[in-house]
Amino acid sequence: MSCKIRRPKRVVRYGFSLMEMMIVLLLIAMMAGMVAFSMRGFLAAGRHDAAVADLAKIRSAIMLYQATYNRFPSNEEGLSVLVTPTPKYPYGFLESKEVPKDPWGFPYQYNFPGLNSPFEIVSFGADGEPGGEAENADLSSEAEVQ
């Protein structure tokens, strides 16, 4: 009589273990973090360029206001006079419903007279405070738009 040894059947597993999934997710998160960190500079440059474009647009609207009324807006009127409808410009000089904010969400500052020109429009950058460097640097219509 022969004795048969029973061997357990080999279990074939399909799919991934929890540890394998965690490693893959960790690698994906690390790569996403590196991409996000490298894109930060592009985002800052894009906001700067958007602010420069806004300064040019507001400056043009002020020049149109000056050509229409033969004067610049006063400090009391500010930039809000540029969005006020008039008979000749039913959508206002800026053609928007409200005064635009800079790309960081702060209002543009209007100064009449400016330091070296009849008027000045200023964005205080990412921190919203005068002065600063890099992202926090001030942008002025006198310096940026010629």
Contacts in CASP RR format, 6 or more apart in sequence:
PFRMAT RR
TARGET T0000
AUTHOR 0000-0000-0000
METHOD contacts of the structure
MODEL  1
MSCKIRRPKRVVRYGFSLMEMMIVLLLIAMMAGMVAFSMRGFLAAGRHDA
AVADLAKIRSAIMLYQATYNRFPSNEEGLSVLVTPTPKYPYGFLESKEVP
KDPWGFPYQYNFPGLNSPFEIVSFGADGEPGGEAENADLSSEAEVQ
16 24 0 8 1.000
44 126 0 8 1.000
44 134 0 8 1.000
44 135 0 8 1.000
46 103 0 8 1.000
47 103 0 8 1.000
47 104 0 8 1.000
47 126 0 8 1.000
47 135 0 8 1.000
48 103 0 8 1.000
48 135 0 8 1.000
48 139 0 8 1.000
50 103 0 8 1.000
51 102 0 8 1.000
51 103 0 8 1.000
51 123 0 8 1.000
51 125 0 8 1.000
51 139 0 8 1.000
51 144 0 8 1.000
52 139 0 8 1.000
52 144 0 8 1.000
52 145 0 8 1.000
54 100 0 8 1.000
54 102 0 8 1.000
54 103 0 8 1.000
54 108 0 8 1.000
54 123 0 8 1.000
55 108 0 8 1.000
55 121 0 8 1.000
55 123 0 8 1.000
55 139 0 8 1.000
55 140 0 8 1.000
55 141 0 8 1.000
55 144 0 8 1.000
55 145 0 8 1.000
56 141 0 8 1.000
56 144 0 8 1.000
56 145 0 8 1.000
57 94 0 8 1.000
57 100 0 8 1.000
58 79 0 8 1.000
58 82 0 8 1.000
58 94 0 8 1.000
58 100 0 8 1.000
58 108 0 8 1.000
58 121 0 8 1.000
58 141 0 8 1.000
59 121 0 8 1.000
59 141 0 8 1.000
59 145 0 8 1.000
61 82 0 8 1.000
61 93 0 8 1.000
61 94 0 8 1.000
62 72 0 8 1.000
62 73 0 8 1.000
62 82 0 8 1.000
62 93 0 8 1.000
62 119 0 8 1.000
62 121 0 8 1.000
64 93 0 8 1.000
65 72 0 8 1.000
65 73 0 8 1.000
65 81 0 8 1.000
65 82 0 8 1.000
65 93 0 8 1.000
66 72 0 8 1.000
66 118 0 8 1.000
68 86 0 8 1.000
68 88 0 8 1.000
68 89 0 8 1.000
68 93 0 8 1.000
72 112 0 8 1.000
72 118 0 8 1.000
72 119 0 8 1.000
73 79 0 8 1.000
73 81 0 8 1.000
73 82 0 8 1.000
73 110 0 8 1.000
73 112 0 8 1.000
73 119 0 8 1.000
74 112 0 8 1.000
75 110 0 8 1.000
75 111 0 8 1.000
75 112 0 8 1.000
78 110 0 8 1.000
78 112 0 8 1.000
79 99 0 8 1.000
79 107 0 8 1.000
79 108 0 8 1.000
79 110 0 8 1.000
79 121 0 8 1.000
80 99 0 8 1.000
81 93 0 8 1.000
82 92 0 8 1.000
82 93 0 8 1.000
82 94 0 8 1.000
82 99 0 8 1.000
83 92 0 8 1.000
83 93 0 8 1.000
83 94 0 8 1.000
83 96 0 8 1.000
83 97 0 8 1.000
83 98 0 8 1.000
83 99 0 8 1.000
84 92 0 8 1.000
85 91 0 8 1.000
85 92 0 8 1.000
86 92 0 8 1.000
89 95 0 8 1.000
94 100 0 8 1.000
99 107 0 8 1.000
99 108 0 8 1.000
100 108 0 8 1.000
101 107 0 8 1.000
101 108 0 8 1.000
102 108 0 8 1.000
102 123 0 8 1.000
102 124 0 8 1.000
102 125 0 8 1.000
102 139 0 8 1.000
104 123 0 8 1.000
104 125 0 8 1.000
104 126 0 8 1.000
104 128 0 8 1.000
106 123 0 8 1.000
106 124 0 8 1.000
106 125 0 8 1.000
106 128 0 8 1.000
108 121 0 8 1.000
108 122 0 8 1.000
108 123 0 8 1.000
109 121 0 8 1.000
109 122 0 8 1.000
109 123 0 8 1.000
109 124 0 8 1.000
110 119 0 8 1.000
110 120 0 8 1.000
110 121 0 8 1.000
111 119 0 8 1.000
111 120 0 8 1.000
111 121 0 8 1.000
111 122 0 8 1.000
112 118 0 8 1.000
112 119 0 8 1.000
112 120 0 8 1.000
113 119 0 8 1.000
113 120 0 8 1.000
114 120 0 8 1.000
114 142 0 8 1.000
115 142 0 8 1.000
116 142 0 8 1.000
117 141 0 8 1.000
117 142 0 8 1.000
119 141 0 8 1.000
120 140 0 8 1.000
120 141 0 8 1.000
120 142 0 8 1.000
121 140 0 8 1.000
121 141 0 8 1.000
122 138 0 8 1.000
122 139 0 8 1.000
122 140 0 8 1.000
122 141 0 8 1.000
123 138 0 8 1.000
123 139 0 8 1.000
123 140 0 8 1.000
124 130 0 8 1.000
124 131 0 8 1.000
124 136 0 8 1.000
124 138 0 8 1.000
125 135 0 8 1.000
125 136 0 8 1.000
125 137 0 8 1.000
125 138 0 8 1.000
125 139 0 8 1.000
126 135 0 8 1.000
126 136 0 8 1.000
127 135 0 8 1.000
127 136 0 8 1.000
128 136 0 8 1.000
129 136 0 8 1.000
130 138 0 8 1.000
131 137 0 8 1.000
131 138 0 8 1.000
132 138 0 8 1.000
END
